[in-house]
Amino acid sequence: MKPTAVAIALLAGCGLAHADVLDCKAVPRAPDRLACYDKLYPPVTLDKPKPTGAMTKLLDSAAEEEAKLKKSLQSICSHC
């Protein structure tokens, strides 16, 4: 008896969630529809990882190489 009650409760919950999505589909304006979906399923944001010592060295060397390249290009073309 209990497994049947649990199954019915789960299916009822799925139906309610599906009804919310259908309500969002009925919203005529795109920005309002997007806001509706955002309320149902908030966007997930991930934190950017902080650069480690090795990554900082790599970024510094890339910046140095870019500066050298920029300097050499300026010697070729003064208005580039």
ABEGO torsion letter per residue (X at the ends): XAAAAAAAAAAAAAAAAAAAAAAAAABABAAAAAAAAAAABBBBBBBBBBBBAAAAAAAAAAAAAAAAAAAAAAAABAAX
